[in-house]
Amino acid sequence: MPIPGTRSPRRIQENTGAADLTLTDTEIEAIDEILPRGCFGARSTKGHVPVWI
């Protein structure tokens, strides 16, 4: 997923190139295991606070 905001044209190309990226089911499962669900910080609800490895 492209990340908005950048400081250089090279980063804009890198970010827009991410739109053409296709993740495999295995990659999506790995991301799902690593990243927190919901929001982070004071807005996190119980059960949605991330556990970092």
C-alpha distance matrix in Angstrom:
0.0 3.8 6.4 9.4 12.7 14.0 17.5 17.7 17.2 16.1 13.0 12.3 12.6 10.5 7.5 8.4 9.1 5.7 6.2 9.2 8.3 10.2 10.7 14.4 15.9 17.0 13.7 12.5 15.9 15.7 12.5 14.4 17.4 16.1 14.0 16.1 16.2 16.8 17.2 18.5 21.8 24.6 22.8 22.3 24.6 26.8 25.2 21.6 22.2 20.1 22.0 20.8 22.2
3.8 0.0 3.8 6.4 9.3 10.4 14.0 14.2 13.7 13.0 9.8 8.7 9.7 8.1 4.5 5.9 7.8 5.6 6.6 10.1 10.1 12.9 13.9 17.6 19.5 20.5 17.0 16.1 19.5 18.9 15.7 17.8 20.6 18.8 16.5 18.4 18.8 19.0 18.7 19.7 22.6 25.4 23.8 23.8 26.5 28.9 27.6 23.9 24.1 22.1 24.1 22.7 24.1
6.4 3.8 0.0 3.8 6.5 8.2 11.8 13.0 13.5 13.2 9.5 9.0 11.2 9.6 6.2 8.7 10.9 9.1 10.4 13.8 13.6 16.2 16.7 20.3 21.9 22.5 18.8 17.9 20.9 19.9 16.4 18.4 20.8 18.5 16.0 17.5 18.1 17.9 16.9 17.5 20.0 22.7 21.5 21.8 24.9 27.4 26.5 22.7 22.5 20.6 22.8 21.3 23.1
9.4 6.4 3.8 0.0 3.8 6.7 10.5 12.1 12.7 13.4 10.1 8.7 11.7 11.3 7.9 9.6 12.7 11.7 12.3 15.9 16.4 19.2 20.0 23.7 25.2 26.1 22.5 21.3 24.3 23.6 20.0 21.6 24.2 21.9 19.1 20.0 20.3 19.5 18.1 18.8 20.9 23.3 22.0 23.0 26.1 28.9 28.5 24.7 24.5 23.0 25.5 24.2 26.3
12.7 9.3 6.5 3.8 0.0 3.8 7.2 9.5 10.9 12.2 9.0 8.2 11.9 11.8 9.3 11.4 14.4 14.1 15.2 18.5 19.1 22.1 23.0 26.7 28.3 28.9 25.2 24.4 27.3 26.1 22.6 24.5 26.7 24.1 21.4 22.3 23.0 22.1 20.3 20.4 22.0 24.3 23.5 24.8 28.1 31.0 30.7 27.0 26.3 24.9 27.2 25.5 27.6
14.0 10.4 8.2 6.7 3.8 0.0 3.8 5.9 7.9 9.0 6.2 6.5 10.1 10.1 8.8 11.2 13.8 14.1 15.8 18.7 19.2 22.5 23.5 27.1 29.2 29.4 25.7 25.4 28.3 26.8 23.6 25.9 27.9 25.0 22.7 24.2 25.3 24.8 23.0 22.8 24.3 26.8 26.4 27.4 30.8 33.5 33.1 29.3 28.4 26.5 28.5 26.4 28.0
17.5 14.0 11.8 10.5 7.2 3.8 0.0 3.8 7.2 8.6 7.1 8.2 11.4 11.8 11.6 13.9 16.1 16.9 19.0 21.4 22.0 25.5 26.4 30.0 32.3 32.3 28.5 28.5 31.4 29.6 26.5 29.0 30.8 27.7 25.7 27.2 28.6 28.2 26.1 25.5 26.7 29.2 29.1 30.3 33.8 36.4 36.1 32.4 31.1 29.2 30.9 28.6 30.0
17.7 14.2 13.0 12.1 9.5 5.9 3.8 0.0 3.8 5.4 5.4 6.6 9.0 10.0 10.8 12.7 14.4 16.0 18.1 20.0 20.8 24.5 25.8 29.4 32.0 32.0 28.3 28.7 31.7 30.0 27.2 29.9 31.8 28.9 27.1 29.0 30.4 30.3 28.6 28.2 29.6 32.3 32.1 33.0 36.4 38.9 38.3 34.6 33.5 31.3 32.8 30.3 31.4
17.2 13.7 13.5 12.7 10.9 7.9 7.2 3.8 0.0 3.8 5.4 5.0 6.4 8.7 9.9 10.7 12.3 14.6 16.3 17.9 19.2 23.0 24.8 28.4 31.2 31.6 28.0 28.4 31.7 30.2 27.5 30.3 32.5 29.9 28.2 30.3 31.4 31.3 30.0 30.0 31.8 34.5 33.9 34.7 38.0 40.5 39.7 35.9 35.2 33.0 34.5 32.1 33.1
16.1 13.0 13.2 13.4 12.2 9.0 8.6 5.4 3.8 0.0 3.8 5.4 5.2 6.2 8.7 10.1 10.6 12.8 15.2 16.3 17.1 20.9 22.5 25.9 28.9 29.0 25.4 26.2 29.4 27.8 25.4 28.4 30.3 27.7 26.5 28.9 30.3 30.7 29.6 29.4 31.4 34.4 33.9 34.2 37.5 39.7 38.6 34.9 34.1 31.6 32.8 30.2 30.8
13.0 9.8 9.5 10.1 9.0 6.2 7.1 5.4 5.4 3.8 0.0 3.8 5.4 4.8 6.0 8.5 9.6 10.8 13.4 15.2 15.6 19.2 20.5 24.0 26.7 26.8 23.1 23.5 26.7 25.0 22.4 25.3 27.2 24.6 23.0 25.3 26.6 27.0 25.8 25.7 27.7 30.7 30.1 30.4 33.7 35.9 34.9 31.2 30.4 28.0 29.4 26.9 27.8
12.3 8.7 9.0 8.7 8.2 6.5 8.2 6.6 5.0 5.4 3.8 0.0 3.8 5.4 5.1 6.1 8.4 10.1 11.6 13.7 15.0 18.7 20.4 24.1 26.8 27.4 23.8 23.8 27.2 26.1 23.2 25.8 28.2 25.9 24.0 26.1 26.9 26.9 25.9 26.3 28.4 31.2 30.2 30.8 33.9 36.4 35.4 31.7 31.3 29.1 30.9 28.8 29.9
12.6 9.7 11.2 11.7 11.9 10.1 11.4 9.0 6.4 5.2 5.4 3.8 0.0 3.8 5.5 5.3 6.0 8.8 10.5 11.6 13.0 16.8 19.0 22.5 25.5 26.1 22.7 23.2 26.7 25.6 23.2 26.0 28.4 26.3 24.9 27.3 28.1 28.5 28.0 28.4 30.9 33.8 32.7 32.9 35.9 38.2 36.9 33.2 33.0 30.6 32.1 29.8 30.6
10.5 8.1 9.6 11.3 11.8 10.1 11.8 10.0 8.7 6.2 4.8 5.4 3.8 0.0 3.8 5.6 5.2 6.7 9.5 10.7 11.0 14.7 16.3 19.8 22.7 23.0 19.5 20.2 23.5 22.2 19.8 22.9 25.0 22.9 21.6 24.3 25.4 26.2 25.7 26.0 28.5 31.6 30.6 30.5 33.5 35.5 34.1 30.5 30.1 27.5 28.7 26.4 27.0
7.5 4.5 6.2 7.9 9.3 8.8 11.6 10.8 9.9 8.7 6.0 5.1 5.5 3.8 0.0 3.8 5.4 5.4 7.6 10.0 10.5 14.0 15.5 19.2 21.7 22.4 18.8 18.7 22.2 21.2 18.4 21.0 23.4 21.4 19.6 21.9 22.7 23.1 22.6 23.2 25.8 28.7 27.5 27.6 30.4 32.7 31.4 27.8 27.6 25.3 27.0 25.0 26.0
8.4 5.9 8.7 9.6 11.4 11.2 13.9 12.7 10.7 10.1 8.5 6.1 5.3 5.6 3.8 0.0 3.8 5.3 5.7 7.9 9.8 13.3 15.6 19.3 21.9 23.1 19.8 19.6 23.3 22.8 20.1 22.5 25.4 23.7 21.9 24.1 24.4 24.7 24.5 25.6 28.4 31.1 29.5 29.7 32.3 34.7 33.4 29.7 30.0 27.8 29.7 27.9 29.0
9.1 7.8 10.9 12.7 14.4 13.8 16.1 14.4 12.3 10.6 9.6 8.4 6.0 5.2 5.4 3.8 0.0 3.8 5.3 5.7 7.2 10.9 13.4 16.9 20.0 21.0 17.8 18.2 21.9 21.3 19.2 21.9 24.5 23.1 21.9 24.5 25.0 25.8 26.0 27.0 29.9 32.9 31.4 31.1 33.6 35.7 34.0 30.5 30.7 28.2 29.7 27.7 28.3
5.7 5.6 9.1 11.7 14.1 14.1 16.9 16.0 14.6 12.8 10.8 10.1 8.8 6.7 5.4 5.3 3.8 0.0 3.8 5.3 5.1 8.7 10.5 14.2 16.9 17.9 14.6 14.7 18.3 17.9 15.5 18.1 20.8 19.5 18.2 20.9 21.3 22.3 22.7 23.7 26.9 29.9 28.2 27.7 30.1 32.1 30.3 26.8 27.2 24.7 26.1 24.4 25.1
6.2 6.6 10.4 12.3 15.2 15.8 19.0 18.1 16.3 15.2 13.4 11.6 10.5 9.5 7.6 5.7 5.3 3.8 0.0 3.8 5.6 8.3 10.9 14.5 17.0 18.7 15.9 15.2 19.0 19.3 16.9 18.9 22.1 21.2 19.6 21.9 21.7 22.4 23.0 24.6 27.9 30.6 28.6 28.2 30.3 32.5 30.7 27.3 28.1 26.0 27.8 26.5 27.4
9.2 10.1 13.8 15.9 18.5 18.7 21.4 20.0 17.9 16.3 15.2 13.7 11.6 10.7 10.0 7.9 5.7 5.3 3.8 0.0 3.8 6.5 9.9 13.1 16.1 17.9 15.4 15.4 19.2 19.5 17.8 20.0 23.0 22.5 21.4 24.1 24.0 25.1 26.0 27.6 30.9 33.8 31.8 31.1 33.1 35.0 32.9 29.7 30.5 28.2 29.6 28.2 28.7
8.3 10.1 13.6 16.4 19.1 19.2 22.0 20.8 19.2 17.1 15.6 15.0 13.0 11.0 10.5 9.8 7.2 5.1 5.6 3.8 0.0 3.8 6.5 9.9 13.0 14.4 11.7 12.1 15.8 15.9 14.4 16.9 19.7 19.2 18.6 21.5 21.7 23.3 24.4 25.7 29.1 32.2 30.3 29.2 31.2 32.8 30.5 27.4 28.1 25.5 26.6 25.1 25.3
10.2 12.9 16.2 19.2 22.1 22.5 25.5 24.5 23.0 20.9 19.2 18.7 16.8 14.7 14.0 13.3 10.9 8.7 8.3 6.5 3.8 0.0 3.8 6.7 9.7 11.6 9.7 9.9 13.5 14.3 13.4 15.4 18.3 18.4 18.2 21.0 21.0 22.8 24.5 26.1 29.7 32.6 30.6 29.1 30.7 32.0 29.4 26.6 27.7 25.1 26.1 25.0 25.0
10.7 13.9 16.7 20.0 23.0 23.5 26.4 25.8 24.8 22.5 20.5 20.4 19.0 16.3 15.5 15.6 13.4 10.5 10.9 9.9 6.5 3.8 0.0 3.8 6.6 8.0 5.9 6.4 9.8 10.6 10.0 12.1 14.7 15.1 15.3 18.3 18.5 20.8 22.7 24.0 27.6 30.7 28.8 27.0 28.4 29.4 26.6 23.9 25.0 22.3 23.0 21.9 21.7
14.4 17.6 20.3 23.7 26.7 27.1 30.0 29.4 28.4 25.9 24.0 24.1 22.5 19.8 19.2 19.3 16.9 14.2 14.5 13.1 9.9 6.7 3.8 0.0 3.8 5.3 5.2 6.3 8.6 9.9 10.7 12.3 14.4 15.6 16.5 19.4 19.6 22.3 24.5 25.9 29.5 32.5 30.6 28.4 29.4 30.0 26.9 24.7 25.9 23.1 23.4 22.6 22.0
15.9 19.5 21.9 25.2 28.3 29.2 32.3 32.0 31.2 28.9 26.7 26.8 25.5 22.7 21.7 21.9 20.0 16.9 17.0 16.1 13.0 9.7 6.6 3.8 0.0 3.8 5.5 5.1 6.1 8.6 9.9 10.4 12.4 14.4 15.4 18.0 17.8 20.6 23.3 24.8 28.4 31.2 29.2 26.7 27.3 27.6 24.4 22.5 24.0 21.6 21.8 21.5 21.0
17.0 20.5 22.5 26.1 28.9 29.4 32.3 32.0 31.6 29.0 26.8 27.4 26.1 23.0 22.4 23.1 21.0 17.9 18.7 17.9 14.4 11.6 8.0 5.3 3.8 0.0 3.8 5.5 5.1 6.2 8.7 9.8 10.7 12.6 14.4 17.3 17.9 21.1 23.5 24.5 27.9 31.0 29.3 26.7 27.4 27.3 23.9 22.2 23.3 20.4 20.1 19.4 18.4
13.7 17.0 18.8 22.5 25.2 25.7 28.5 28.3 28.0 25.4 23.1 23.8 22.7 19.5 18.8 19.8 17.8 14.6 15.9 15.4 11.7 9.7 5.9 5.2 5.5 3.8 0.0 3.8 5.4 5.1 6.2 8.5 9.9 10.7 12.1 15.4 16.3 19.4 21.4 22.1 25.6 28.8 27.3 24.9 26.1 26.4 23.3 21.0 21.8 18.7 18.7 17.6 16.8
12.5 16.1 17.9 21.3 24.4 25.4 28.5 28.7 28.4 26.2 23.5 23.8 23.2 20.2 18.7 19.6 18.2 14.7 15.2 15.4 12.1 9.9 6.4 6.3 5.1 5.5 3.8 0.0 3.8 5.4 5.1 6.1 8.7 10.0 10.5 13.2 13.4 16.3 18.6 19.9 23.5 26.5 24.6 22.2 23.2 23.7 20.7 18.4 19.6 17.0 17.6 17.1 17.1
15.9 19.5 20.9 24.3 27.3 28.3 31.4 31.7 31.7 29.4 26.7 27.2 26.7 23.5 22.2 23.3 21.9 18.3 19.0 19.2 15.8 13.5 9.8 8.6 6.1 5.1 5.4 3.8 0.0 3.8 5.5 5.0 6.3 8.8 10.2 12.7 13.0 16.3 18.9 20.0 23.4 26.3 24.6 21.7 22.3 22.2 18.9 17.1 18.4 15.8 15.8 15.8 15.5
15.7 18.9 19.9 23.6 26.1 26.8 29.6 30.0 30.2 27.8 25.0 26.1 25.6 22.2 21.2 22.8 21.3 17.9 19.3 19.5 15.9 14.3 10.6 9.9 8.6 6.2 5.1 5.4 3.8 0.0 3.8 5.4 5.2 6.4 8.8 11.9 13.3 16.8 18.8 19.1 22.3 25.5 24.3 21.5 22.5 22.4 19.1 17.2 17.7 14.5 14.0 13.2 12.4
12.5 15.7 16.4 20.0 22.6 23.6 26.5 27.2 27.5 25.4 22.4 23.2 23.2 19.8 18.4 20.1 19.2 15.5 16.9 17.8 14.4 13.4 10.0 10.7 9.9 8.7 6.2 5.1 5.5 3.8 0.0 3.8 5.4 5.1 5.9 9.3 10.6 13.9 15.6 16.1 19.4 22.7 21.3 18.8 20.3 20.7 17.8 15.3 15.7 12.6 13.0 12.1 12.3
14.4 17.8 18.4 21.6 24.5 25.9 29.0 29.9 30.3 28.4 25.3 25.8 26.0 22.9 21.0 22.5 21.9 18.1 18.9 20.0 16.9 15.4 12.1 12.3 10.4 9.8 8.5 6.1 5.0 5.4 3.8 0.0 3.8 5.6 5.7 7.7 8.2 11.6 14.0 15.0 18.5 21.3 19.6 16.8 17.7 17.9 14.8 12.6 13.7 11.2 11.9 12.2 13.0
17.4 20.6 20.8 24.2 26.7 27.9 30.8 31.8 32.5 30.3 27.2 28.2 28.4 25.0 23.4 25.4 24.5 20.8 22.1 23.0 19.7 18.3 14.7 14.4 12.4 10.7 9.9 8.7 6.3 5.2 5.4 3.8 0.0 3.8 6.1 8.0 9.5 13.2 15.3 15.5 18.5 21.5 20.3 17.2 17.9 17.4 14.1 12.5 12.9 10.0 9.6 9.9 10.0
16.1 18.8 18.5 21.9 24.1 25.0 27.7 28.9 29.9 27.7 24.6 25.9 26.3 22.9 21.4 23.7 23.1 19.5 21.2 22.5 19.2 18.4 15.1 15.6 14.4 12.6 10.7 10.0 8.8 6.4 5.1 5.6 3.8 0.0 3.8 6.7 9.5 12.9 14.1 13.6 16.5 19.8 19.1 16.2 17.7 17.5 14.7 12.5 12.0 8.5 8.0 7.1 7.6
14.0 16.5 16.0 19.1 21.4 22.7 25.7 27.1 28.2 26.5 23.0 24.0 24.9 21.6 19.6 21.9 21.9 18.2 19.6 21.4 18.6 18.2 15.3 16.5 15.4 14.4 12.1 10.5 10.2 8.8 5.9 5.7 6.1 3.8 0.0 3.8 6.5 9.6 10.6 10.4 13.6 16.9 15.9 13.4 15.2 15.7 13.4 10.4 10.1 7.0 8.3 8.0 9.9
16.1 18.4 17.5 20.0 22.3 24.2 27.2 29.0 30.3 28.9 25.3 26.1 27.3 24.3 21.9 24.1 24.5 20.9 21.9 24.1 21.5 21.0 18.3 19.4 18.0 17.3 15.4 13.2 12.7 11.9 9.3 7.7 8.0 6.7 3.8 0.0 3.8 6.6 7.6 7.5 10.8 13.7 12.5 9.7 11.4 12.1 10.0 6.8 6.7 4.5 7.2 8.4 11.2
16.2 18.8 18.1 20.3 23.0 25.3 28.6 30.4 31.4 30.3 26.6 26.9 28.1 25.4 22.7 24.4 25.0 21.3 21.7 24.0 21.7 21.0 18.5 19.6 17.8 17.9 16.3 13.4 13.0 13.3 10.6 8.2 9.5 9.5 6.5 3.8 0.0 3.7 6.5 8.2 11.7 13.8 11.7 9.0 9.9 11.1 9.0 5.7 7.6 7.1 10.2 12.0 14.8
16.8 19.0 17.9 19.5 22.1 24.8 28.2 30.3 31.3 30.7 27.0 26.9 28.5 26.2 23.1 24.7 25.8 22.3 22.4 25.1 23.3 22.8 20.8 22.3 20.6 21.1 19.4 16.3 16.3 16.8 13.9 11.6 13.2 12.9 9.6 6.6 3.7 0.0 3.8 6.8 10.1 11.6 8.8 6.9 8.0 10.4 9.6 6.1 8.1 9.0 12.6 14.5 17.7
17.2 18.7 16.9 18.1 20.3 23.0 26.1 28.6 30.0 29.6 25.8 25.9 28.0 25.7 22.6 24.5 26.0 22.7 23.0 26.0 24.4 24.5 22.7 24.5 23.3 23.5 21.4 18.6 18.9 18.8 15.6 14.0 15.3 14.1 10.6 7.6 6.5 3.8 0.0 3.8 6.9 8.6 6.1 5.2 8.0 10.9 11.0 7.5 7.9 9.0 12.8 14.3 17.8
18.5 19.7 17.5 18.8 20.4 22.8 25.5 28.2 30.0 29.4 25.7 26.3 28.4 26.0 23.2 25.6 27.0 23.7 24.6 27.6 25.7 26.1 24.0 25.9 24.8 24.5 22.1 19.9 20.0 19.1 16.1 15.0 15.5 13.6 10.4 7.5 8.2 6.8 3.8 0.0 3.8 6.7 6.1 5.1 8.7 10.9 11.3 8.0 6.6 7.3 10.8 12.0 15.7
21.8 22.6 20.0 20.9 22.0 24.3 26.7 29.6 31.8 31.4 27.7 28.4 30.9 28.5 25.8 28.4 29.9 26.9 27.9 30.9 29.1 29.7 27.6 29.5 28.4 27.9 25.6 23.5 23.4 22.3 19.4 18.5 18.5 16.5 13.6 10.8 11.7 10.1 6.9 3.8 0.0 3.8 5.4 5.6 9.1 11.1 12.5 10.0 7.8 9.2 12.2 13.3 17.1
24.6 25.4 22.7 23.3 24.3 26.8 29.2 32.3 34.5 34.4 30.7 31.2 33.8 31.6 28.7 31.1 32.9 29.9 30.6 33.8 32.2 32.6 30.7 32.5 31.2 31.0 28.8 26.5 26.3 25.5 22.7 21.3 21.5 19.8 16.9 13.7 13.8 11.6 8.6 6.7 3.8 0.0 3.8 5.6 8.3 10.6 13.0 11.2 9.6 12.1 15.0 16.6 20.4
22.8 23.8 21.5 22.0 23.5 26.4 29.1 32.1 33.9 33.9 30.1 30.2 32.7 30.6 27.5 29.5 31.4 28.2 28.6 31.8 30.3 30.6 28.8 30.6 29.2 29.3 27.3 24.6 24.6 24.3 21.3 19.6 20.3 19.1 15.9 12.5 11.7 8.8 6.1 6.1 5.4 3.8 0.0 3.8 6.4 9.7 11.9 9.6 9.3 12.0 15.4 17.3 21.1
22.3 23.8 21.8 23.0 24.8 27.4 30.3 33.0 34.7 34.2 30.4 30.8 32.9 30.5 27.6 29.7 31.1 27.7 28.2 31.1 29.2 29.1 27.0 28.4 26.7 26.7 24.9 22.2 21.7 21.5 18.8 16.8 17.2 16.2 13.4 9.7 9.0 6.9 5.2 5.1 5.6 5.6 3.8 0.0 3.8 6.6 8.2 5.9 5.8 8.8 12.2 14.6 18.2
24.6 26.5 24.9 26.1 28.1 30.8 33.8 36.4 38.0 37.5 33.7 33.9 35.9 33.5 30.4 32.3 33.6 30.1 30.3 33.1 31.2 30.7 28.4 29.4 27.3 27.4 26.1 23.2 22.3 22.5 20.3 17.7 17.9 17.7 15.2 11.4 9.9 8.0 8.0 8.7 9.1 8.3 6.4 3.8 0.0 3.8 6.1 5.5 6.8 10.4 13.4 16.4 19.8
26.8 28.9 27.4 28.9 31.0 33.5 36.4 38.9 40.5 39.7 35.9 36.4 38.2 35.5 32.7 34.7 35.7 32.1 32.5 35.0 32.8 32.0 29.4 30.0 27.6 27.3 26.4 23.7 22.2 22.4 20.7 17.9 17.4 17.5 15.7 12.1 11.1 10.4 10.9 10.9 11.1 10.6 9.7 6.6 3.8 0.0 3.8 5.5 6.5 10.1 12.3 15.7 18.8
25.2 27.6 26.5 28.5 30.7 33.1 36.1 38.3 39.7 38.6 34.9 35.4 36.9 34.1 31.4 33.4 34.0 30.3 30.7 32.9 30.5 29.4 26.6 26.9 24.4 23.9 23.3 20.7 18.9 19.1 17.8 14.8 14.1 14.7 13.4 10.0 9.0 9.6 11.0 11.3 12.5 13.0 11.9 8.2 6.1 3.8 0.0 3.8 5.8 8.5 10.2 13.8 16.6
21.6 23.9 22.7 24.7 27.0 29.3 32.4 34.6 35.9 34.9 31.2 31.7 33.2 30.5 27.8 29.7 30.5 26.8 27.3 29.7 27.4 26.6 23.9 24.7 22.5 22.2 21.0 18.4 17.1 17.2 15.3 12.6 12.5 12.5 10.4 6.8 5.7 6.1 7.5 8.0 10.0 11.2 9.6 5.9 5.5 5.5 3.8 0.0 3.8 6.2 9.1 12.2 15.3
22.2 24.1 22.5 24.5 26.3 28.4 31.1 33.5 35.2 34.1 30.4 31.3 33.0 30.1 27.6 30.0 30.7 27.2 28.1 30.5 28.1 27.7 25.0 25.9 24.0 23.3 21.8 19.6 18.4 17.7 15.7 13.7 12.9 12.0 10.1 6.7 7.6 8.1 7.9 6.6 7.8 9.6 9.3 5.8 6.8 6.5 5.8 3.8 0.0 3.8 6.7 9.6 13.1
20.1 22.1 20.6 23.0 24.9 26.5 29.2 31.3 33.0 31.6 28.0 29.1 30.6 27.5 25.3 27.8 28.2 24.7 26.0 28.2 25.5 25.1 22.3 23.1 21.6 20.4 18.7 17.0 15.8 14.5 12.6 11.2 10.0 8.5 7.0 4.5 7.1 9.0 9.0 7.3 9.2 12.1 12.0 8.8 10.4 10.1 8.5 6.2 3.8 0.0 3.8 6.2 9.6
22.0 24.1 22.8 25.5 27.2 28.5 30.9 32.8 34.5 32.8 29.4 30.9 32.1 28.7 27.0 29.7 29.7 26.1 27.8 29.6 26.6 26.1 23.0 23.4 21.8 20.1 18.7 17.6 15.8 14.0 13.0 11.9 9.6 8.0 8.3 7.2 10.2 12.6 12.8 10.8 12.2 15.0 15.4 12.2 13.4 12.3 10.2 9.1 6.7 3.8 0.0 3.8 6.6
20.8 22.7 21.3 24.2 25.5 26.4 28.6 30.3 32.1 30.2 26.9 28.8 29.8 26.4 25.0 27.9 27.7 24.4 26.5 28.2 25.1 25.0 21.9 22.6 21.5 19.4 17.6 17.1 15.8 13.2 12.1 12.2 9.9 7.1 8.0 8.4 12.0 14.5 14.3 12.0 13.3 16.6 17.3 14.6 16.4 15.7 13.8 12.2 9.6 6.2 3.8 0.0 3.8
22.2 24.1 23.1 26.3 27.6 28.0 30.0 31.4 33.1 30.8 27.8 29.9 30.6 27.0 26.0 29.0 28.3 25.1 27.4 28.7 25.3 25.0 21.7 22.0 21.0 18.4 16.8 17.1 15.5 12.4 12.3 13.0 10.0 7.6 9.9 11.2 14.8 17.7 17.8 15.7 17.1 20.4 21.1 18.2 19.8 18.8 16.6 15.3 13.1 9.6 6.6 3.8 0.0
